[in-house]
Amino acid sequence: MQLQKKLTSFFLKAAFVSLAVFALAIPAAADGIMPQALSAGGAVTRDRQLNEIREVMRGGRGGYIDAGLYYTPSSEQLPLQSQYGEHDGYAFRHHLAGFGSGYVGNNNHVGFLLWFDRSGWDGEDFLFFPQYNDFAMERSVTTWGVTYTNTVANMTLAAGMQHQNVEHVGKIYPNEDDSLAYSWAHLRWNNISVQGNLYKSDWRSVRIALDLESRMIYGGRVNGPLTYLPNIDLTIFNNDDDKNLRVTWEQNLFAQRFYAKGIFDVNDKKFHSATLTYYPDPSRMVGFEASCLWRGDDYSDVLIGGAIDLLFVRLSYNSAYDYDNFFGAKGTFLAEIKFSLATIDGFLFGRGASKTAPLETSVLKQKNKDMPPEGGLMQANPAEPKTVEAKGVRYERAGGKK
């Protein structure tokens, strides 16, 4: 317990120091974003959305909400590097996601989900109406679907469509269809899930996930050896000319608060990234991460960074997640204004968490404590004498007569 308090105190102090550094370092110029990273942004977004859906569908019921946007106040913070030179502007990502389900009887739950991302690069900062200049690219990806969960069988089925729409493509980018429709399906049974993504009759990706870690949220252990089992993700991407198998291994290192995650690209025979994350509480409302990402062919091209993830804002510098999901952004501090929360049976937690929020966990334990033994009735106070009250007509004997 003392070790947990010391770790939490240390990381909170580090968060405040990082906030101060961030305030001073916002105007710092970063390395340029490449057009190739913007062109690949659609495929990256589609896979990220499906991976987030897989995490939310681990329980298959309840609800989830996510909303946010990256904030970069300086036009020199993330310039675009093209064959025509360097262009000042703003990389952006606006995202919104939601899932809700309802009980329909016989341990069955039916739900609906919707994920939306709008991202790209533009000459000016905006929320709704971009500039659409010669070097801009604006794209949106929408994923929707219906879900079915049976809690007795511990099984979830989900399926739907993905729509990729290009609003504007500048002259430096390859031609791209302005509207593409993909289909997807997801099947989970216990700790195993399989997910596929198709374009017409052509498969684009297949994901097999083994969520072996025992988590209290889903009826697992509070602690013990089973909480240290790994979570493994095997994803095959079909890039037309080649195929790549990516392996992701997430490992609980300490009390479901300290995790390590490694990503390896098998076909390239290359380590991709590694991340260490500390959560002061297993509910994952707050997180502190350090990461390294290997971008080249030698170890001199390793990107070291990290992030502070709070409930309403995420601050990062050279983090592996932002490099992968924000067009290779590096060399500058990034702020993401966001909110993300999941719920099952009325209890709240962050996506991918093992336990509910601290207050909710206490309520859950109290509920379990107060529940009567199976097949019996609970007596409010065992010390009280039992009384039986009979209602109806009462007869009294007086002098031997009724």
C-alpha positions in Angstrom: 0.0 0.0 0.0 2.8 2.4 0.9 4.5 1.6 -2.4 1.3 2.4 -4.3 1.0 5.7 -2.5 4.6 6.7 -3.2 4.2 5.8 -6.9 1.0 7.8 -7.2 2.5 10.8 -5.5 5.6 10.6 -7.8 3.5 10.5 -10.9 1.2 13.2 -9.8 4.2 15.5 -9.2 5.5 14.6 -12.6 2.2 15.5 -14.1 2.3 19.0 -12.7 5.9 19.5 -13.8 5.0 18.3 -17.3 2.0 20.7 -17.4 4.4 23.6 -16.7 6.8 22.4 -19.3 4.0 22.0 -21.8 2.8 25.6 -21.2 6.3 26.9 -22.0 7.0 24.5 -24.9 3.8 24.8 -26.9 5.3 27.0 -29.7 8.2 24.6 -30.3 8.5 23.6 -34.0 8.3 19.9 -34.8 9.6 17.8 -37.6 7.3 18.1 -40.7 4.4 15.7 -41.3 4.7 13.8 -44.5 2.0 13.5 -47.2 2.4 9.7 -47.1 1.3 9.6 -43.5 -1.8 11.6 -44.3 -2.6 9.4 -47.2 -2.4 6.3 -45.0 -4.5 7.9 -42.3 -7.8 6.3 -43.5 -6.5 2.7 -43.0 -5.0 3.7 -39.6 -8.3 5.2 -38.5 -10.4 2.3 -39.6 -8.2 -0.2 -37.7 -8.0 2.0 -34.6 -11.8 2.2 -34.5 -12.2 -1.6 -34.8 -9.6 -2.2 -32.1 -11.5 0.2 -29.7 -14.7 -1.6 -30.6 -13.0 -4.9 -29.7 -12.0 -3.5 -26.3 -15.6 -2.2 -25.6 -17.1 -5.4 -26.7 -15.1 -7.3 -24.1 -18.2 -7.0 -21.9 -20.7 -6.8 -24.7 -23.2 -4.8 -22.7 -23.5 -1.6 -20.8 -22.4 1.7 -22.5 -19.5 3.7 -23.7 -18.9 7.3 -24.7 -15.8 9.0 -26.1 -15.3 12.5 -27.5 -12.2 14.6 -28.1 -10.0 16.7 -30.3 -6.3 17.5 -30.6 -5.3 21.1 -29.9 -2.2 22.6 -31.5 -2.2 26.4 -31.0 0.7 27.3 -33.3 0.7 27.0 -37.1 4.4 26.2 -37.0 3.9 23.3 -34.5 3.1 20.6 -37.1 4.1 21.8 -40.6 3.6 19.8 -43.7 6.7 18.7 -45.6 6.1 18.3 -49.3 8.1 18.4 -52.5 7.2 22.1 -52.7 8.7 22.9 -49.3 7.5 23.3 -45.8 3.9 24.6 -45.2 2.6 26.0 -41.9 -0.7 24.7 -40.8 -2.6 22.4 -38.4 -2.9 18.7 -38.2 -6.3 17.8 -36.6 -8.3 14.9 -35.4 -11.9 15.2 -34.1 -13.4 12.0 -32.7 -16.7 10.9 -31.3 -17.9 7.4 -30.3 -20.8 5.9 -28.4 -22.2 2.5 -27.6 -25.4 1.5 -25.7 -27.2 -1.7 -25.1 -30.4 -2.8 -23.4 -31.6 -6.0 -21.7 -34.3 -7.8 -23.8 -34.9 -10.8 -21.6 -33.5 -14.3 -21.1 -29.9 -13.0 -20.4 -29.9 -11.3 -23.8 -28.6 -7.8 -24.5 -29.0 -5.9 -27.8 -27.1 -2.7 -28.6 -25.9 -0.2 -31.2 -22.5 1.5 -31.7 -21.2 4.4 -33.6 -17.6 5.6 -34.1 -16.7 8.8 -36.0 -13.3 10.4 -36.8 -12.6 13.5 -38.9 -8.8 14.0 -39.4 -6.2 15.5 -41.7 -4.2 18.6 -42.2 -5.3 22.2 -43.2 -3.8 25.7 -43.5 -5.9 27.0 -40.6 -7.3 25.8 -37.3 -11.0 24.9 -37.4 -13.7 22.8 -35.9 -16.4 22.7 -38.6 -15.3 24.6 -41.8 -11.7 24.0 -43.1 -9.8 26.2 -45.5 -9.4 23.5 -48.3 -6.1 24.9 -49.6 -3.9 23.2 -52.2 -2.0 21.2 -49.6 -4.9 20.3 -47.3 -6.5 16.9 -46.8 -9.7 16.3 -44.9 -11.1 12.8 -44.4 -13.8 11.2 -42.2 -14.3 7.6 -41.1 -17.6 6.4 -39.7 -18.1 2.9 -38.2 -21.5 1.7 -37.1 -23.0 -1.6 -36.1 -25.5 -3.7 -34.0 -24.5 -5.9 -31.2 -25.9 -9.0 -29.4 -24.7 -10.5 -26.1 -25.8 -13.5 -24.2 -24.4 -13.3 -20.6 -25.0 -17.0 -19.8 -23.0 -18.2 -22.9 -20.5 -15.3 -22.3 -20.7 -14.5 -26.0 -21.0 -11.3 -28.1 -21.8 -10.9 -31.8 -21.4 -7.6 -33.6 -21.5 -6.5 -37.2 -21.9 -3.4 -39.3 -20.3 -1.0 -41.9 -17.4 1.4 -42.2 -17.7 4.5 -44.4 -14.6 6.4 -45.5 -15.3 9.8 -47.1 -12.7 12.3 -48.4 -13.8 15.9 -48.2 -10.8 17.4 -49.9 -7.5 16.1 -51.4 -4.8 18.6 -52.2 -2.6 18.5 -55.3 0.3 16.7 -53.6 -1.7 13.6 -52.6 -2.5 10.5 -54.8 -6.0 10.3 -56.1 -8.5 8.7 -53.7 -12.1 7.6 -53.9 -14.3 10.1 -52.1 -16.5 7.4 -50.7 -15.6 3.8 -49.7 -17.8 1.3 -47.9 -16.4 -1.6 -45.8 -18.1 -4.2 -43.8 -16.9 -5.7 -40.5 -17.9 -8.4 -38.0 -16.9 -9.3 -34.5 -17.3 -12.6 -32.5 -16.3 -13.0 -28.9 -16.6 -16.1 -26.7 -15.2 -15.9 -23.2 -11.7 -14.5 -23.5 -11.3 -15.1 -27.3 -12.4 -12.7 -30.0 -12.2 -12.8 -33.8 -12.7 -9.7 -36.0 -12.7 -9.2 -39.7 -12.8 -6.2 -42.1 -13.9 -6.5 -45.8 -14.0 -4.3 -48.8 -16.6 -5.9 -51.1 -15.3 -9.5 -51.4 -11.7 -8.5 -50.5 -10.6 -8.9 -46.9 -8.6 -6.0 -45.5 -7.7 -7.3 -42.0 -8.3 -10.1 -39.6 -7.8 -9.8 -35.8 -7.6 -12.6 -33.3 -7.4 -11.4 -29.7 -6.8 -13.4 -26.5 -7.8 -11.3 -23.5 -6.5 -13.8 -20.9 -6.0 -11.4 -18.0 -8.7 -12.0 -15.3 -10.6 -8.7 -14.7 -13.0 -8.1 -11.9 -15.3 -6.0 -14.2 -16.2 -9.1 -16.2 -16.6 -11.4 -13.2 -12.9 -12.3 -12.9 -10.5 -12.3 -10.0 -9.7 -9.3 -7.9 -6.0 -10.4 -7.6 -3.9 -13.5 -7.9 -1.9 -15.3 -10.6 -4.8 -15.2 -13.2 -4.6 -11.4 -13.3 -1.0 -11.7 -14.6 -2.0 -13.6 -17.7 -1.2 -11.6 -20.9 -3.5 -10.0 -23.5 -2.4 -10.9 -27.0 -3.6 -9.4 -30.3 -2.7 -10.9 -33.6 -3.7 -8.8 -36.6 -3.0 -9.6 -40.3 -3.2 -6.6 -42.6 -3.8 -7.0 -46.4 -2.1 -4.2 -48.2 -2.7 -5.6 -51.7 1.0 -5.9 -52.6 2.0 -7.4 -49.3 0.6 -8.7 -46.0 1.8 -8.0 -42.5 1.2 -9.8 -39.2 1.4 -7.5 -36.2 1.6 -9.0 -32.7 0.7 -6.9 -29.7 1.4 -8.2 -26.2 0.0 -6.4 -23.1 1.3 -7.6 -19.7 0.2 -6.7 -16.2 3.4 -6.2 -14.2 2.0 -5.0 -10.8 -1.4 -5.1 -9.3 -3.2 -4.3 -12.6 -1.7 -0.8 -12.2 1.6 -1.1 -14.0 1.5 -2.5 -17.6 4.0 -3.2 -20.4 2.9 -3.4 -24.0 5.1 -4.5 -26.9 4.3 -4.4 -30.7 6.2 -6.5 -33.2 5.8 -6.7 -37.0 6.5 -10.3 -38.0 6.8 -9.9 -41.8 9.3 -7.1 -41.4 11.0 -9.0 -38.6 11.1 -5.7 -36.8 10.3 -4.5 -33.3 7.8 -1.6 -33.6 7.2 -0.1 -30.2 7.1 -0.7 -26.4 5.1 1.2 -23.8 5.2 1.2 -20.0 2.0 2.6 -18.4 1.2 3.3 -14.8 -2.4 3.7 -13.6 -2.8 5.0 -10.1 -6.0 3.0 -10.0 -7.0 -0.1 -12.1 -10.1 1.8 -13.4 -7.7 3.5 -15.9 -9.2 7.0 -15.3 -5.7 8.4 -15.1 -2.5 7.1 -16.7 1.2 7.9 -17.1 3.1 6.3 -20.0 6.6 6.1 -21.3 7.3 4.7 -24.8 9.9 4.0 -27.4 9.3 3.5 -31.1 11.7 2.1 -33.7 11.2 4.0 -36.9 14.3 2.9 -39.0 16.7 0.2 -39.7 19.2 0.9 -36.8 18.8 1.6 -33.2 19.9 5.3 -33.6 16.4 6.0 -35.0 14.5 5.3 -31.8 11.8 7.8 -30.7 11.6 8.2 -26.9 8.5 9.9 -25.4 5.6 9.6 -23.1 2.2 11.0 -22.1 0.0 12.0 -19.2 -3.6 10.8 -19.6 -6.1 12.6 -17.4 -9.9 12.3 -17.5 -10.4 15.5 -19.6 -7.0 16.0 -21.3 -4.0 14.0 -22.6 -0.6 15.6 -22.8 2.1 13.9 -24.8 5.5 14.2 -26.4 6.9 11.8 -29.0 4.6 9.0 -27.7 4.3 5.9 -29.8 0.5 6.1 -29.8 0.5 9.6 -31.3 3.2 8.7 -33.8 1.0 5.9 -35.1 -2.3 7.6 -34.9 -1.6 11.3 -35.5 0.3 11.2 -38.9 3.8 10.5 -37.4 3.7 13.6 -35.1 7.0 14.0 -33.3 9.2 16.7 -31.8 6.5 18.8 -30.2 4.1 18.7 -27.3 0.5 17.7 -28.1 -2.7 18.3 -26.1 -5.8 16.2 -26.7 -9.0 17.6 -25.0 -11.1 14.5 -24.5 -13.5 12.5 -22.4 -13.9 8.8 -22.3 -15.9 6.5 -20.0 -17.4 3.0 -20.1 -20.1 1.5 -17.9 -21.4 -2.0 -17.1 -24.2 -2.7 -14.6 -24.1 1.0 -13.6 -20.4 0.9 -12.6 -17.9 3.3 -14.3 -14.4 2.7 -15.6 -12.0 3.6 -18.4 -11.8 1.6 -21.6 -9.7 -1.6 -21.1 -9.8 -1.3 -17.3 -9.7 -4.3 -14.9 -11.8 -2.7 -12.1 -14.4 0.0 -11.6 -13.7 3.4 -10.3 -12.6 3.5 -6.6 -16.0 4.7 -5.3 -17.9 2.3 -7.6 -15.7 -0.6 -6.5 -16.6 0.1 -2.8 -20.3 0.1 -3.7 -19.8 -3.2 -5.6 -18.1 -4.9 -2.7 -20.8 -3.6 -0.3 -23.5 -5.1 -2.6 -21.7 -8.5 -2.6 -21.4 -8.4 1.1 -25.1 -7.6 1.7 -26.4 -10.2 -0.8 -28.1 -13.2 1.0 -26.7 -16.7 0.6 -28.1 -18.6 -2.4 -31.5 -20.1 -1.7 -32.0 -18.3 1.6 -33.4 -15.0 2.9 -31.3 -12.2 4.4 -32.2 -11.1 8.0 -31.6 -7.4 8.5 -30.3 -7.8 12.0 -29.5 -11.3 13.3 -29.7 -10.1 16.9 -33.3 -9.2 16.7 -35.9 -11.8 17.8 -37.9 -13.2 15.1 -41.6 -12.3 15.1 -44.6 -13.8 13.3 -47.7 -11.7 12.7 -50.9 -13.4 11.7 -53.7 -11.2 10.3 -57.3 -12.1 10.2 -60.2 -12.7 12.7 -59.1 -13.2 16.2 -61.1 -15.3 18.7 -60.8 -14.9 22.4 -62.1 -17.2 25.1 -63.9 -15.6 28.0 -65.6 -17.6 30.7 -65.5 -20.7 28.5 -67.6 -19.0 25.8 -66.9 -17.6 22.4 
